[in-house]
Amino acid sequence: MRLKFRKKTATKRVARLTKKVRIRKIVNGTSERPRLCVFRSGKHMYAQIIDDASGETLAATSSLALDSKQSGKETAESVGKAIAKLALDKKISAVVFDRNGFVYHGRVKSLADGARAAGLNF
């Protein structure tokens, strides 16, 4: 995968997307073990379970869908629990975690811990 950036793209964003490409070379979702992809914006957290073999999203949720009034890490943990519940309803018990170029710290780690606490294995 090749990245193209404009001159005014922020260096933090370029660094994250470069890491994302490096991670995606290794992390791949299959039908037996799909990929749990995480995105964090300034206010919200998003999580998707993706089967890369067929190219379809199996489950998705976000902090917008939950409508919670919690702050950062608590919201991320509740998103993790919600995505795990959706996955277990579709009989998906094991996933591959894709941190999407973000550092495994703070909200990303809280989301992963919440998913593990709800019964998802990765």
Backbone as JSON Lines, residues from 0, in Angstrom:
{"i":0,"aa":"M","n":[0.85,-1.18,0.0],"ca":[0.0,0.0,0.0],"c":[0.88,1.23,0.0]}
{"i":1,"aa":"R","n":[0.56,2.19,-0.82],"ca":[1.35,3.4,-0.94],"c":[0.54,4.58,-0.43]}
{"i":2,"aa":"L","n":[1.18,5.48,0.29],"ca":[0.51,6.64,0.84],"c":[0.87,7.88,0.06]}
{"i":3,"aa":"K","n":[-0.14,8.72,-0.17],"ca":[0.1,10.01,-0.81],"c":[-0.43,11.08,0.13]}
{"i":4,"aa":"F","n":[0.4,12.08,0.37],"ca":[0.01,13.17,1.26],"c":[0.23,14.49,0.58]}
{"i":5,"aa":"R","n":[-0.55,15.44,0.98],"ca":[-0.35,16.81,0.5],"c":[0.68,17.48,1.39]}
{"i":6,"aa":"K","n":[1.16,18.62,0.95],"ca":[2.21,19.31,1.69],"c":[1.75,19.77,3.06]}
{"i":7,"aa":"K","n":[0.46,20.02,3.23],"ca":[-0.02,20.59,4.49],"c":[-0.58,19.53,5.44]}
{"i":8,"aa":"T","n":[-0.39,18.25,5.16],"ca":[-0.85,17.2,6.06],"c":[0.01,17.24,7.32]}
{"i":9,"aa":"A","n":[-0.63,17.2,8.46],"ca":[0.08,17.29,9.75],"c":[1.03,16.12,9.92]}
{"i":10,"aa":"T","n":[2.2,16.39,10.5],"ca":[3.2,15.35,10.66],"c":[2.74,14.25,11.61]}
{"i":11,"aa":"K","n":[1.92,14.58,12.63],"ca":[1.37,13.56,13.52],"c":[0.49,12.58,12.74]}
{"i":12,"aa":"R","n":[-0.3,13.11,11.83],"ca":[-1.19,12.27,11.04],"c":[-0.39,11.41,10.07]}
{"i":13,"aa":"V","n":[0.64,11.97,9.47],"ca":[1.49,11.21,8.56],"c":[2.18,10.07,9.31]}
{"i":14,"aa":"A","n":[2.64,10.34,10.51],"ca":[3.3,9.31,11.32],"c":[2.32,8.19,11.66]}
{"i":15,"aa":"R","n":[1.1,8.53,12.04],"ca":[0.11,7.51,12.37],"c":[-0.25,6.67,11.17]}
{"i":16,"aa":"L","n":[-0.45,7.3,10.03],"ca":[-0.82,6.55,8.83],"c":[0.33,5.67,8.34]}
{"i":17,"aa":"T","n":[1.57,6.11,8.53],"ca":[2.72,5.28,8.18],"c":[2.77,4.04,9.06]}
{"i":18,"aa":"K","n":[2.53,4.24,10.37],"ca":[2.47,3.1,11.29],"c":[1.33,2.17,10.93]}
{"i":19,"aa":"K","n":[0.2,2.75,10.51],"ca":[-0.97,1.96,10.13],"c":[-0.64,1.02,8.97]}
{"i":20,"aa":"V","n":[0.06,1.53,7.98],"ca":[0.44,0.7,6.84],"c":[1.36,-0.43,7.28]}
{"i":21,"aa":"R","n":[2.3,-0.12,8.16],"ca":[3.23,-1.13,8.66],"c":[2.5,-2.23,9.44]}
{"i":22,"aa":"I","n":[1.51,-1.82,10.24],"ca":[0.75,-2.78,11.03],"c":[-0.12,-3.65,10.12]}
{"i":23,"aa":"R","n":[-0.76,-3.05,9.12],"ca":[-1.69,-3.78,8.27],"c":[-0.99,-4.81,7.38]}
{"i":24,"aa":"K","n":[0.33,-4.68,7.2],"ca":[1.06,-5.71,6.47],"c":[1.06,-7.01,7.25]}
{"i":25,"aa":"I","n":[0.98,-6.92,8.58],"ca":[1.07,-8.08,9.45],"c":[-0.32,-8.53,9.91]}
{"i":26,"aa":"V","n":[-1.14,-7.6,10.35],"ca":[-2.45,-7.92,10.93],"c":[-3.46,-8.07,9.81]}
{"i":27,"aa":"N","n":[-4.07,-9.27,9.75],"ca":[-5.06,-9.55,8.73],"c":[-6.19,-10.34,9.34]}
{"i":28,"aa":"G","n":[-7.42,-10.01,9.02],"ca":[-8.56,-10.71,9.57],"c":[-9.03,-11.81,8.64]}
{"i":29,"aa":"T","n":[-9.38,-12.95,9.2],"ca":[-9.92,-14.06,8.43],"c":[-11.35,-14.31,8.89]}
{"i":30,"aa":"S","n":[-12.01,-15.28,8.27],"ca":[-13.38,-15.58,8.68],"c":[-13.41,-16.25,10.06]}
{"i":31,"aa":"E","n":[-12.34,-17.02,10.4],"ca":[-12.28,-17.64,11.72],"c":[-11.88,-16.64,12.79]}
{"i":32,"aa":"R","n":[-11.01,-15.7,12.44],"ca":[-10.49,-14.72,13.4],"c":[-10.48,-13.34,12.72]}
{"i":33,"aa":"P","n":[-11.61,-12.64,12.74],"ca":[-11.66,-11.32,12.08],"c":[-10.86,-10.27,12.82]}
{"i":34,"aa":"R","n":[-10.74,-9.11,12.19],"ca":[-9.92,-8.02,12.72],"c":[-10.8,-7.02,13.46]}
{"i":35,"aa":"L","n":[-10.39,-6.67,14.69],"ca":[-11.05,-5.63,15.48],"c":[-10.28,-4.34,15.25]}
{"i":36,"aa":"C","n":[-10.86,-3.45,14.47],"ca":[-10.21,-2.2,14.09],"c":[-10.74,-1.06,14.96]}
{"i":37,"aa":"V","n":[-9.83,-0.25,15.49],"ca":[-10.18,0.83,16.41],"c":[-9.8,2.16,15.78]}
{"i":38,"aa":"F","n":[-10.69,3.15,15.91],"ca":[-10.35,4.51,15.51],"c":[-10.76,5.43,16.63]}
{"i":39,"aa":"R","n":[-9.89,6.38,16.94],"ca":[-10.23,7.35,17.97],"c":[-10.09,8.75,17.37]}
{"i":40,"aa":"S","n":[-11.11,9.55,17.59],"ca":[-11.05,10.94,17.19],"c":[-10.88,11.77,18.45]}
{"i":41,"aa":"G","n":[-11.0,13.06,18.33],"ca":[-10.84,13.91,19.5],"c":[-11.91,13.68,20.55]}
{"i":42,"aa":"K","n":[-13.14,13.39,20.12],"ca":[-14.25,13.22,21.06],"c":[-14.76,11.79,21.17]}
{"i":43,"aa":"H","n":[-14.64,11.0,20.13],"ca":[-15.34,9.72,20.08],"c":[-14.41,8.55,19.8]}
{"i":44,"aa":"M","n":[-14.92,7.33,20.05],"ca":[-14.22,6.08,19.77],"c":[-15.1,5.25,18.84]}
{"i":45,"aa":"Y","n":[-14.47,4.58,17.89],"ca":[-15.17,3.74,16.94],"c":[-14.5,2.38,16.91]}
{"i":46,"aa":"A","n":[-15.29,1.32,16.78],"ca":[-14.73,-0.03,16.7],"c":[-15.52,-0.82,15.66]}
{"i":47,"aa":"Q","n":[-14.8,-1.59,14.84],"ca":[-15.41,-2.43,13.82],"c":[-14.77,-3.8,13.87]}
{"i":48,"aa":"I","n":[-15.55,-4.82,13.57],"ca":[-15.01,-6.16,13.37],"c":[-15.15,-6.46,11.89]}
{"i":49,"aa":"I","n":[-14.0,-6.71,11.24],"ca":[-13.94,-6.8,9.79],"c":[-13.38,-8.15,9.37]}
{"i":50,"aa":"D","n":[-14.02,-8.78,8.39],"ca":[-13.5,-9.98,7.76],"c":[-12.79,-9.54,6.48]}
{"i":51,"aa":"D","n":[-11.46,-9.55,6.49],"ca":[-10.7,-9.06,5.34],"c":[-10.77,-10.0,4.15]}
{"i":52,"aa":"A","n":[-11.03,-11.29,4.38],"ca":[-11.11,-12.25,3.28],"c":[-12.29,-11.93,2.37]}
{"i":53,"aa":"S","n":[-13.44,-11.62,2.97],"ca":[-14.61,-11.28,2.16],"c":[-14.79,-9.77,2.01]}
{"i":54,"aa":"G","n":[-14.07,-8.99,2.81],"ca":[-14.15,-7.54,2.71],"c":[-15.41,-6.94,3.28]}
{"i":55,"aa":"E","n":[-15.98,-7.56,4.3],"ca":[-17.21,-7.03,4.88],"c":[-17.06,-6.75,6.37]}
{"i":56,"aa":"T","n":[-17.83,-5.78,6.83],"ca":[-17.86,-5.43,8.24],"c":[-18.91,-6.29,8.91]}
{"i":57,"aa":"L","n":[-18.49,-7.04,9.92],"ca":[-19.4,-7.95,10.61],"c":[-20.15,-7.27,11.75]}
{"i":58,"aa":"A","n":[-19.49,-6.36,12.44],"ca":[-20.12,-5.64,13.55],"c":[-19.42,-4.3,13.7]}
{"i":59,"aa":"A","n":[-20.16,-3.3,14.13],"ca":[-19.58,-1.97,14.33],"c":[-20.35,-1.23,15.42]}
{"i":60,"aa":"T","n":[-19.63,-0.44,16.18],"ca":[-20.26,0.42,17.18],"c":[-19.35,1.61,17.45]}
{"i":61,"aa":"S","n":[-19.88,2.58,18.14],"ca":[-19.1,3.77,18.47],"c":[-19.65,4.42,19.72]}
{"i":62,"aa":"S","n":[-18.95,5.4,20.2],"ca":[-19.43,6.13,21.37],"c":[-20.65,6.98,21.0]}
{"i":63,"aa":"L","n":[-20.81,7.3,19.74],"ca":[-22.0,8.02,19.29],"c":[-23.24,7.15,19.41]}
{"i":64,"aa":"A","n":[-23.11,5.87,19.08],"ca":[-24.24,4.96,19.14],"c":[-24.65,4.66,20.58]}
{"i":65,"aa":"L","n":[-23.7,4.72,21.51],"ca":[-24.0,4.4,22.9],"c":[-24.68,5.56,23.63]}
{"i":66,"aa":"D","n":[-24.45,6.79,23.19],"ca":[-25.05,7.97,23.83],"c":[-24.75,8.04,25.32]}
{"i":67,"aa":"S","n":[-23.5,7.79,25.69],"ca":[-23.15,7.83,27.1],"c":[-22.59,9.2,27.47]}
{"i":68,"aa":"K","n":[-22.75,9.56,28.72],"ca":[-22.26,10.85,29.21],"c":[-20.96,10.7,30.0]}
{"i":69,"aa":"Q","n":[-20.24,9.6,29.76],"ca":[-18.99,9.35,30.46],"c":[-17.86,10.1,29.77]}
{"i":70,"aa":"S","n":[-16.69,10.08,30.4],"ca":[-15.53,10.73,29.79],"c":[-14.65,9.69,29.13]}
{"i":71,"aa":"G","n":[-13.56,10.09,28.54],"ca":[-12.63,9.33,27.73],"c":[-12.49,7.85,27.93]}
{"i":72,"aa":"K","n":[-11.77,7.43,28.98],"ca":[-11.47,6.02,29.17],"c":[-12.71,5.2,29.49]}
{"i":73,"aa":"E","n":[-13.65,5.77,30.23],"ca":[-14.88,5.04,30.56],"c":[-15.7,4.8,29.3]}
{"i":74,"aa":"T","n":[-15.78,5.8,28.44],"ca":[-16.49,5.65,27.18],"c":[-15.83,4.59,26.31]}
{"i":75,"aa":"A","n":[-14.51,4.61,26.24],"ca":[-13.79,3.63,25.44],"c":[-14.02,2.22,25.96]}
{"i":76,"aa":"E","n":[-14.05,2.07,27.28],"ca":[-14.3,0.74,27.85],"c":[-15.7,0.26,27.54]}
{"i":77,"aa":"S","n":[-16.68,1.16,27.57],"ca":[-18.05,0.76,27.25],"c":[-18.2,0.42,25.77]}
{"i":78,"aa":"V","n":[-17.45,1.1,24.9],"ca":[-17.45,0.75,23.47],"c":[-16.84,-0.63,23.28]}
{"i":79,"aa":"G","n":[-15.78,-0.94,24.01],"ca":[-15.17,-2.26,23.95],"c":[-16.13,-3.35,24.4]}
{"i":80,"aa":"K","n":[-16.88,-3.11,25.47],"ca":[-17.86,-4.09,25.94],"c":[-18.99,-4.26,24.94]}
{"i":81,"aa":"A","n":[-19.4,-3.16,24.31],"ca":[-20.49,-3.23,23.33],"c":[-20.07,-4.0,22.09]}
{"i":82,"aa":"I","n":[-18.84,-3.78,21.6],"ca":[-18.39,-4.49,20.39],"c":[-18.2,-5.97,20.7]}
{"i":83,"aa":"A","n":[-17.77,-6.29,21.92],"ca":[-17.62,-7.69,22.31],"c":[-18.99,-8.37,22.37]}
{"i":84,"aa":"K","n":[-19.99,-7.67,22.89],"ca":[-21.34,-8.24,22.95],"c":[-21.87,-8.49,21.55]}
{"i":85,"aa":"L","n":[-21.67,-7.55,20.63],"ca":[-22.1,-7.73,19.25],"c":[-21.39,-8.92,18.6]}
{"i":86,"aa":"A","n":[-20.09,-9.05,18.88],"ca":[-19.32,-10.15,18.3],"c":[-19.78,-11.49,18.84]}
{"i":87,"aa":"L","n":[-20.0,-11.57,20.15],"ca":[-20.43,-12.82,20.75],"c":[-21.83,-13.21,20.29]}
{"i":88,"aa":"D","n":[-22.69,-12.23,19.98],"ca":[-24.02,-12.52,19.43],"c":[-23.9,-13.14,18.04]}
{"i":89,"aa":"K","n":[-22.86,-12.79,17.3],"ca":[-22.63,-13.35,15.96],"c":[-21.69,-14.55,16.0]}
{"i":90,"aa":"K","n":[-21.47,-15.09,17.21],"ca":[-20.64,-16.28,17.43],"c":[-19.18,-16.07,17.02]}
{"i":91,"aa":"I","n":[-18.67,-14.86,17.27],"ca":[-17.25,-14.55,17.06],"c":[-16.63,-14.43,18.45]}
{"i":92,"aa":"S","n":[-15.69,-15.32,18.77],"ca":[-15.11,-15.29,20.11],"c":[-13.65,-14.84,20.09]}
{"i":93,"aa":"A","n":[-12.98,-14.94,18.94],"ca":[-11.57,-14.57,18.86],"c":[-11.37,-13.59,17.7]}
{"i":94,"aa":"V","n":[-10.61,-12.53,17.96],"ca":[-10.32,-11.53,16.95],"c":[-8.83,-11.19,16.97]}
{"i":95,"aa":"V","n":[-8.4,-10.48,15.94],"ca":[-7.05,-9.92,15.87],"c":[-7.2,-8.42,16.12]}
{"i":96,"aa":"F","n":[-6.43,-7.86,17.02],"ca":[-6.58,-6.45,17.4],"c":[-5.75,-5.57,16.48]}
{"i":97,"aa":"D","n":[-6.4,-4.6,15.84],"ca":[-5.74,-3.64,14.97],"c":[-5.88,-2.27,15.62]}
{"i":98,"aa":"R","n":[-4.76,-1.74,16.14],"ca":[-4.81,-0.45,16.83],"c":[-4.76,0.72,15.86]}
{"i":99,"aa":"N","n":[-4.65,0.43,14.57],"ca":[-4.82,1.43,13.52],"c":[-3.78,2.55,13.56]}
{"i":100,"aa":"G","n":[-2.58,2.24,14.03],"ca":[-1.51,3.24,14.08],"c":[-1.47,4.04,15.36]}
{"i":101,"aa":"F","n":[-2.48,3.88,16.22],"ca":[-2.5,4.6,17.49],"c":[-1.63,3.86,18.5]}
{"i":102,"aa":"V","n":[-1.1,4.59,19.47],"ca":[-0.3,3.99,20.52],"c":[-1.23,3.19,21.44]}
{"i":103,"aa":"Y","n":[-0.81,2.01,21.84],"ca":[-1.6,1.15,22.72],"c":[-1.49,1.71,24.15]}
{"i":104,"aa":"H","n":[-2.29,2.73,24.4],"ca":[-2.21,3.46,25.65],"c":[-3.49,4.26,25.79]}
{"i":105,"aa":"G","n":[-3.92,4.52,26.98],"ca":[-5.07,5.4,27.19],"c":[-6.37,4.8,26.7]}
{"i":106,"aa":"R","n":[-7.06,5.52,25.81],"ca":[-8.38,5.11,25.35],"c":[-8.34,3.83,24.53]}
{"i":107,"aa":"V","n":[-7.29,3.64,23.73],"ca":[-7.17,2.43,22.91],"c":[-7.01,1.21,23.82]}
{"i":108,"aa":"K","n":[-6.2,1.34,24.84],"ca":[-6.0,0.24,25.79],"c":[-7.28,-0.02,26.58]}
{"i":109,"aa":"S","n":[-8.0,1.02,26.96],"ca":[-9.26,0.85,27.68],"c":[-10.29,0.12,26.85]}
{"i":110,"aa":"L","n":[-10.36,0.43,25.56],"ca":[-11.28,-0.27,24.67],"c":[-10.92,-1.75,24.6]}
{"i":111,"aa":"A","n":[-9.63,-2.06,24.46],"ca":[-9.19,-3.46,24.41],"c":[-9.49,-4.18,25.7]}
{"i":112,"aa":"D","n":[-9.25,-3.53,26.85],"ca":[-9.53,-4.14,28.14],"c":[-11.03,-4.4,28.32]}
{"i":113,"aa":"G","n":[-11.86,-3.47,27.86],"ca":[-13.3,-3.65,27.94],"c":[-13.78,-4.82,27.1]}
{"i":114,"aa":"A","n":[-13.21,-4.96,25.91],"ca":[-13.59,-6.08,25.04],"c":[-13.16,-7.41,25.65]}
{"i":115,"aa":"R","n":[-11.95,-7.43,26.24],"ca":[-11.48,-8.66,26.89],"c":[-12.36,-9.01,28.1]}
{"i":116,"aa":"A","n":[-12.74,-8.0,28.87],"ca":[-13.57,-8.23,30.05],"c":[-14.94,-8.79,29.68]}
{"i":117,"aa":"A","n":[-15.44,-8.42,28.5],"ca":[-16.75,-8.89,28.05],"c":[-16.69,-10.26,27.38]}
{"i":118,"aa":"G","n":[-15.47,-10.82,27.24],"ca":[-15.38,-12.2,26.75],"c":[-14.74,-12.39,25.39]}
{"i":119,"aa":"L","n":[-14.18,-11.34,24.8],"ca":[-13.55,-11.47,23.49],"c":[-12.08,-11.83,23.67]}
{"i":120,"aa":"N","n":[-11.58,-12.78,22.89],"ca":[-10.19,-13.24,23.0],"c":[-9.35,-12.64,21.89]}
{"i":121,"aa":"F","n":[-8.21,-12.04,22.26],"ca":[-7.21,-11.6,21.29],"c":[-5.89,-11.4,21.97]}
